[in-house]
Amino acid sequence: MFRVVVGHSDDPDSQNAIAEVLQECSRSLAGSIPQAGLLFTAIDFNHALILQRIQDAFPGIELIGGTTNGEISSILEFQQDSLTLMLFATDEVEIWAGIGRGASKNPALAAQEAIAQAKAKSKSASLPQLCLTFPDSLTSNGVLILEGLKQSLGGHIPIIGGMTADDYTFDKTYQFFQGEVLSDSVPVLLFSGQLLFSHGVAGGWTPISQRSRVTKVDGNIVYEIDGQRALDFYQHYLGEERFAANYAIHALAVFEDQDHFYLRAPNGYDRHSGSVTFFLDIPEQAVVQITDATRDNILSASETSLKNALADYPGVEPTAALLISCAARRRILGTLTRLEYQLVKTHLPQALPCCGFYAYGEIAPLVGGGQTQCHNKTFVTLLIGTK
């Protein structure tokens, strides 16, 4: 058995919202006891109360999650200021949660502690097949957290997730682990056993410049591309006025190989040094291109992500879908954001449970079997099942 259920409420009262969600989930569980779950909520809820109610309903449940910039489910589709819960009831798959704390002090160590804690709970010799994670986005370096996870798991284990978010104030985000509300942490959920899964990744951003090489960088601050100031490189292709007005939309494509790239979103620049700052680190000597996007391309990418996941699913039919989109996509799409899920659901069985959120950075391999990367401005689809 591998049963996945979803509840979703847009009631602004925390007590009412979690009561509605638990009632919805319990009805769908039909007597099954969930071993694990994912909780995604808006920033303004009473998160401690919500987690306590979940623990009261399902004592000892292996639960992780975090705060969001918007929530998605097959129940209410796209919502703001809501909470959604996905529960897993199974005797075919082992699912264990772990937490790493103090990510700002040592991101790799926090990641390693989370994996070690989850692994230590396993009752079998089965190796992990899949890792889900929703780390803090504001206190630590997502790339270093991911490196720590990969070191602990081995590079061949896919890691899927997203960085927790708030209401675009970039003030504070929260992560959930069982009954705890945390910040500066790395929660993980490890799956092992008879799990089948696939994923898809797409952004909708198209390269518009020549391929060039990052020649001077310090973490997420790029100083030079092809030996010239990064600001001058951008302005050469976009012009000063266009760059100043719209630089945030022109993500940098960072190539993993000749054919595949992940995106890095700019979030500032310095006229004096000529540097451009990005939300996530960029490797030195990386091959890059400036990109552009339209709303239509951004929307169609969510559909592409889902189609790629469906094409790669190794079984007959998935049991559930996890969807993670970028808060920057939502900001650009505005009132069209609801179309992301509506496009996705046209390709899925009507009753398929879906859950997800808008993140401050997405986590997934670019292709099946590839190395997991951190992304900006990207839509990630994960399909899971046992058949």
ABEGO torsion letter per residue (X at the ends): XBBBBBBBBABABAAAAAAAAAAAAAAAAGGBBBABBBBBBBAABBAAAAAAAAAAABBGBBBBEEBBAEBBBAAAEBBBGBBBBBBBBBAABBBBBBBBBGAAABAAAAAAAAAAAAAAABABABBBABBBBBBBAAABBAAAAAAAAAAAAEAABBBBEBBBBBAGAGABBBBBBEABBBBGBBBBBBBBEABBBBBBBBAGBBBABBBBBBABBBEABBABBGGBBAAAAAAAAAEAAAAAAAAAABBBBBBABAABBBBBBBAEBBAAAGBBBBABBBBBGBBBBBBBBBAAAAAAAAAAAAAAAAAABABABBABBBBBBBAAAAAAAEAAAAAAAAAAAAABBAABBBBEBBBAEBBBBABBGBBBBBBBGBBBBBBBEAX
